[in-house]
Amino acid sequence: MTAVRRLVIDVLKPHDPPLVEFTRRVSDVESVAGVNATLIELDQEVQNVKLTFEGEALAYDPVEERVEQLGATVHSVDQVVCGDSVVEDRPTLQDA
């Protein structure tokens, strides 16, 4: 089976823990080499956050488990990159 190199998930999280602490704690998952957190939307009770994980062989279940331990919910898996290298998105006619 080919390895997952990048995983992008949409997460709904409470304000606590703050985004910096939340990101640090999800980055501690064993298979994660790095994670990027982007705030998408903010309201009085929750934050909608896009998390981009990279690693040599990312394991989804431990990532989801950590997110849930921190009081958040995975709304969707928005991107998965598998194989020997990470393929960057390229603009296509459908993107115009």
PAPA-979605 format. One line per 5 residues: number of its first residue (from 1); for each residue x, y, z of N, C-alpha, C, O. Coordinates in steps of 0.02 Angstrom, whole numbers, m for minus. Each point is the difference from the previous one (the first is absolute). Layout:
BEGIN
NUM) X:Y:Z:X:Y:Z:X:Y:Z:X:Y:Z; ...
//
This chain:
BEGIN
1) 42:m59:0:m42:59:0:44:62:0:50:3:36; m67:47:m77:40:61:m3:m12:44:61:m54:m1:30; 104:39:m13:m2:43:60:m39:64:m14:2:27:m55; m36:m3:107:m33:65:m3:53:52:19:30:m3:53; m19:52:m97:51:51:10:m29:66:25:32:36:38
6) m93:m21:m60:m34:62:21:m73:m16:13:m31:m40:m35; 5:73:86:m70:m8:18:m27:69:19:29:34:43; m84:m14:m75:m31:64:15:m70:m14:27:m41:m32:m34; 28:56:95:m66:m12:30:m30:66:23:35:47:18; m102:m46:m19:m38:57:24:m25:m18:70:m31:m52:10
11) 46:96:38:m14:m15:71:m42:56:30:12:59:m13; m60:m78:54:m37:48:41:24:m9:72:m7:m54:28; 36:107:1:29:m5:67:m26:54:46:m18:54:m23; 16:m68:88:m18:53:47:58:51:5:55:m14:m24; m68:71:54:53:51:8:56:m24:45:57:23:m6
16) m72:m68:52:50:m26:46:13:m73:m15:m48:m39:1; 108:17:m14:61:38:4:8:49:m58:m28:m11:m54; 67:64:65:13:48:m54:33:m35:m60:29:m53:7; m34:84:m64:23:m31:m62:74:m19:2:19:m53:m25; 24:93:55:71:m17:4:10:m63:40:36:m46:m21
21) m67:42:79:6:m60:42:m31:m61:m34:28:m55:2; m86:64:m33:m34:m54:m35:46:m29:m55:7:m61:m6; 24:106:m32:44:m21:m55:62:m37:27:20:m51:m27; 9:77:81:57:m35:31:m18:m70:21:38:m48:m11; m97:41:40:m20:m66:26:m17:m49:m55:14:m60:7
26) m44:82:m62:m12:m47:m55:64:m17:m37:5:m53:m31; 44:98:35:64:m15:m34:40:m53:37:49:m27:m27; m68:12:89:35:m51:40:m18:m72:m20:31:m47:24; m80:39:m68:m18:m67:m23:60:m31:m35:33:33:m40; m18:m95:56:63:m32:m21:15:4:m75:58:14:m18
31) m106:m23:m25:14:m2:m72:3:69:m32:14:6:m60; m26:47:98:m3:68:m26:69:33:2:31:5:53; m7:16:m112:63:38:m3:m12:74:9:42:36:27; m101:m13:m49:m17:70:8:m74:11:m13:m32:m40:m35; 6:95:62:m71:17:m11:m7:75:m6:33:38:36
36) m76:m17:m81:m15:70:m12:m74:10:18:m43:m37:m26; 28:85:69:m70:15:18:m19:68:m26:35:49:10; m92:m46:m45:m26:62:m27:m70:12:25:m44:m43:m9; 32:100:41:m66:18:24:m43:19:m60:18:46:m38; m73:m80:29:m45:13:m57:m57:46:21:m18:47:m35
41) m11:m62:94:m57:39:24:m1:m2:75:20:m49:31; m43:104:m2:m2:7:73:m69:25:20:m26:48:m29; m4:m81:79:m62:28:28:7:0:76:53:m14:26; m107:28:9:3:8:72:19:m63:37:30:3:54; m46:m62:m82:11:m62:37:52:m46:m30:32:m38:36
46) m21:41:m102:45:m48:m33:43:34:m53:m13:57:m20; 64:m94:m1:43:21:m55:0:m55:m53:3:m59:16; m8:79:m79:7:m47:m55:72:7:m24:23:54:m19; 13:m111:19:72:1:m14:16:m52:m53:m25:m55:0; 69:75:m47:28:m48:m49:68:m22:27:43:42:14
51) m34:m108:m7:64:m28:23:32:m37:m58:m31:m44:m30; 93:61:14:38:m35:m52:58:m36:34:44:32:29; m45:m98:m33:52:m42:30:46:m27:m54:m22:m14:m56; 86:9:72:47:m34:m44:43:m47:40:13:11:60; 8:m65:m92:42:m50:31:18:m53:m50:m27:m2:m56
56) 72:m42:75:22:m54:m46:m54:m54:m8:m7:m29:m54; m31:17:107:m53:m50:m1:m52:19:53:m1:m29:54; m41:77:m72:m50:25:47:m52:m53:16:m23:m36:m45; 4:31:108:m52:m45:22:m61:42:18:3:40:47; m59:m48:m83:m59:41:11:m32:m11:68:m17:48:34
61) 9:m110:m13:m36:m15:62:30:35:61:m38:30:39; 104:m32:m29:27:37:57:m9:75:m5:m8:34:51; 9:m7:m112:m12:72:m9:m71:17:20:m11:46:39; m37:m84:m63:m70:12:17:m11:m8:75:m36:39:31; 67:m90:m1:m7:m12:72:26:60:40:m33:21:48
66) 91:6:m67:28:58:36:m46:61:m7:m11:36:48; m14:m24:m108:m45:56:m12:m61:m6:46:m20:49:31; m8:m108:m25:m59:m11:42:18:5:74:m41:25:39; 101:m47:m19:21:7:69:3:74:21:m9:16:58; 22:27:m106:5:72:13:m68:35:m6:m3:61:2
71) m51:m101:m7:m67:28:m1:m25:23:m68:m52:32:m4; 89:m49:m49:m19:22:m67:m31:m58:m39:1:m58:22; m27:74:m80:m32:m49:m44:26:8:m71:5:56:m25; 12:m112:m7:19:1:m70:m63:5:m42:m43:m45:2; 37:99:m40:m58:9:m44:9:m37:m66:m47:m30:m26
76) 108:34:m1:11:m33:m64:75:m10:m12:42:35:29; m27:m84:m71:68:m10:m25:m1:33:m69:m35:m23:m45; 74:77:37:m2:40:m61:54:m17:m50:m7:16:m59; 62:m46:81:53:m19:m46:41:m56:30:15:0:60; 3:m48:m102:46:m54:19:51:m6:m56:m19:m6:m58
81) 83:6:76:53:m9:m49:37:m64:18:23:m7:57; m18:m39:m104:34:m64:11:54:m11:m52:m1:31:m54; 48:m74:70:52:m18:m48:69:17:24:11:16:58; 36:m21:m105:71:11:17:17:74:8:51:16:31; m92:29:m57:13:71:6:m66:38:6:m53:m26:m15
86) 58:88:37:m58:43:5:m9:36:m67:45:32:m24; m105:m39:m4:m16:32:m64:m38:63:16:m54:m2:30; 81:59:m50:m33:64:13:m56:10:m51:6:m20:m58; m60:50:81:m56:16:m45:22:48:m54:40:45:12; m66:m54:m72:13:44:m56:m66:27:m24:m50:m37:m1
91) 47:100:m19:m63:27:m27:m21:m38:m62:41:m18:m42; m106:8:36:m28:m33:m59:m56:43:m27:m18:50:31; m10:m67:m88:m55:38:m29:m60:1:46:m38:49:1; 28:m102:37:m57:m3:46:6:51:57:m50:18:31; 111:5:m16:11:48:54:m17:71:m20:m8:44:42
96) 3:m31:m107:m13:68:m24:m72:21:9:m18:56:m17
//
